[in-house]
Amino acid sequence: MLINGIAVLLDGFAYGALLFLMSVGLSITLGLMGFVNLAHMAIAMLGGYALVTGMSMLGWSFFPALALAVVVTSMLGVVFERGLFRFVYGAPPLAQVLLTVGALFMIAAAATYIWGPGLQAVTIPEFLEGRLRFGPVGFSRYRLFLLLVGLAVLGLLHVGMVRTRFGAMVRASVDDQDVARSLGIPVDKVFMGAFAVGSALAALGGALSVQAMGLDPGFGLKYLVLALLIVVLGGAGSIMGTFMASMLIGIAIIAGAYYVPAMGAFIIYLLMIVVLTLRPTGLRSMRRRHP
């Protein structure tokens, strides 16, 4: 029983790492811009399809195709931000929701037309296949890789937000856009940069999830609710809060599927109700000074 519990916990951490990669960009853009981007998970889906295209059509190996997916999808995210989304900054939330939901369904329809409705798969490197043994507990090498990537991204984001000039400009823009502009901070470019980073992270999560979750044109809609739950629980704009919420949701999903599969969704929403009852502003509030 204890061994099974440890295995469930480790799998939950790995699943949570994937959710963190796909959700943290949404948390950053929502916290920085106050922009409700419900098309965010469609961008993650495009990262997955870019990986599939790089490997199947271009014949690239996993890691070069992964880098291609992150770069190309990040550029697509900037195109969406400059060409479409920026026109509804400051608009009522309903207008933002309608626009981004429309973009979500447009991207899903385009994915169906280009790649077809079927489930996509990729081949991971041989050294990521199989399982590692930690005493009596077995753990997938690929899931360990996912967990390490999630932790590395968490560390890099924290350092980037606290120690770099761009991070200082982001924090200043969050606190007061008018004051930031008066200090010479190019807030629009900061927004674009934040959107590019968020899109790159979504692409990374979406690409890495192809092996673990599968990929089809419904991917963006399927995981949108989870991403929104994570942002609400973690607090919009809080990197550490998003990470903690991702871990909680990941463990709840895996534990629910293992122990009470008929009540998996109920457990997730019950967890959300409990956390928000105790912490209405989320695990970490946007009002705190540090991300």
N, C-alpha and C positions, 0 to 999 in steps of 0.2 A: 504493500500500500504506500509506504514512504517512497519507494523507488519510483512508482508510478506518479506520485505527486511531484517529485523532483523533475521527472521527464515532462510532465504537463507544464510546470513552471518555466522550464527552459524553452519549450516550444512556444509558450505564450510570450516570452521575452523576444524571441526571434520574429514572431508575427507582429508584435508591438513595434519592433524596429522598422519593419516595412510600413506599417501604418504611420509611424512618425515621419519617415522620409516623404510619404505622399501628402501628409497633412500639414507639416510645418510651414510650407510655403503659403498655404491658405491662411494660417494663423498670422504670418508676417504681414501679408497684404491686407488682411482685414484689420489688424491692429494698427498698421501704419496709415493706411488710406481710408479706413472706414468703408472699404469697397467690398460688397458681398459678391464674390466671384464663384458662382455655382458651377462654372465651367472648369474649375480647377482640376477636377478628377478626369475630365476629358483630356486635359493636357498630359496628365499622368498616363492615360491610355495611349496617347500618341507616342510617348516615350517607349512604351512596350512595342508598339508597331514599328517604330524606327529601329529598335534592336532586332526584331524579326526580319525586317527588310535588309539590314546590314549583313545579317548572317546568311539568310536564304538567297537573296538576290545578288549581293555583292561578294558573297563567299568569304566574308571576314570572320575572324575568330571572335570569341565572346567579348573579351575586354576592349579591343578596338571598336567593335560594334557598339558596345556600351558607351564608350566615350563619344562616338558619333551621335548616338541617341540623345545624350545629355546636351551636346552643343546645338544640334539641329532643333531640338524641341525648345530649348531656351530661346533661340532666335525666333521660333514661331510664337512663343509666348510674348515676346516683345512686339512682334507684328500685331498680335491681337490687342495688346495694351495700347499701342500707338494708334492703330487704325480703327479700333472699335470701343474698347472699354473706357478710355480716357474721356470720352464724350459724356459719360454718365457719372463721372466723379462729382460728388456733391448733389447728385439727383436723389429723389426719394428712394428709399430702399426697395420699394416695389418695382420701380423702373429698372434698377440694377438686377433684381431677381429675374424679371421677365427677359431682359437682354441676355443675361448669362445662361439662363435655362434654354433659351432659343439657340445660343451658341453651342451648348452641350448637345442638344439633339441634332444640330447641323453637323457637328464633328462626328457623332455616332453614325449618322447616315452616310457621311463621306467615307468613314472607315468600312462600313458594310459594302459600299460600292467598290472601293479599291481593294480591300483584302478579303472580302467575303464574310458571311455570317458565322463561319466555323470557328472552332477553338484553335488558337495558335500555340505553338510550343517551340522551345529552343533547346539546344544541346549545351550544357554547361561544361566547363573544363573538367578533365578527369580527376584532378586533385581536389575538386569540390564535391565529387560524388562519394557515396558511401557514408559510413558512420564512424564516429570516434567513440571510444569507451572511456568513461570516467568511473572506474570501479565497476559497479553493477549497472550504472546508468549509461545508456547509449544516446548519442546526440548527432543529428545529421551535420555533416561538414558544411553543407550549403547554408543551413540555418545558423550555424556558428559564424559563417562569413557575413550573413545578413546582420547579425547582432553586432559584430565588430564594425561594419560599415555604419550602422546607426549610431554607435557610440562615437566613432570618428567624426561624423557629421555634426553631432551634438557639440563636441569639443571645438570644432572649427567655427561653428556658428557663434558659440559663446565668445570665443576669442575675437572673432570678427566684429561682433557687436560691441564688445567692451574695449578692445585695444586698438582698433583701427580708426582712421579718419572717416571712412564711410560709415562705420558703426556710430560714430559720434554725430554725424549728420542725420542718420536715421533717427537716433534718439531725440535730437533737437527738433526734427520735423514732427515726431510723434507728440512732443510736449506742446509745441505751438508753431503752426505753419507760418503764421504772419511774422512772428519774431524771427524764425529761421530765415525767411526771405529777406528780412531787414538786415540780417547778418551776412548776407551774400550767399547763402546756401541755395543751390539750384534744386528746389524741392521737386520740380517735375522730373529732373534727371534722377534724383534719389528714388522717386516712385518707380521710374522705369528700371533702375538698377535692382530695386527690391523685387519687382515683378520678374525680372530675368532670373534672379537667384531662386525665387520661389518656383518658377517654371523648371529650372534645371533640377532642383531637388525633387519635384513631382515626377519629372522624366526619369530620374535615377530610381525612385521608388517603383514607378510603373514598369520600367525595364526589368528590374530585379524581381518583380512579382510574377513575371511571365512563367517562370519555372515553378514558383510556389503556389500561385493562385490560378494560373491559366489566364488567357486573354481572349476576349471577344468584344464586339462593338458595344455590348451592354456594360462593359467594365466601369465606365465613368459614372453611370447612374447607380450601379450596384454598390459601389463603395463611397458614394457621395454622403450618404447618411452617416456612415462611420466617421468620415472626415469631419463633418459638422459636429458630431457628438464630441470628438476629441478636442476641437477648437473651443466648444462651449465649456467642457470640463476643465481644460487646461488654462483657459483665459486667453482671449485674442491678443496676439502680440508677444506672448510669453513662450520663449523657446523651451525652458525647463518645464514649464507647466504642460506644454504640448507633449513633451517626452514622457512625463509621468502619466498623463492621461492615456497616451498610446500604450504604455506598458500595462496599465490597468485594463484597458479595453482588450488588448491582446490576450492577457491571461484569462479574462472573463470569457472570451470567445472559445479559447482552447479548452478551458476547464468545463465550460458548459457543454461543448460538443462531446467531451470525454465522459463526464459524469451524468449529465442530464440533457441528452441531445434534444429531447422534445421541448425543452424550456430555454434553449440557448439565447434566443432573442429577448425573452423576458428578463433574463439575468442582466443583460447589457443595459436595458432601460431602467431596471431596478437600481443598478449601480449608479446610473446618471442621476436618478431622483435622489438617492441617498447623498451623493457628493454635493449636488446643488442645494440640497436642504441644509447641509452643514456649512457649505462654502458657496453662497449665492454668486460670488464673483469668479468662481472657478478655483482651481488648485493654486494658481498664482494670478494675481490681478494685474491688469495692464497699468494700474496706477503706481506700481512699484517702479523704482528707478532702474533696476537691473533686469535684463531679459531672462 
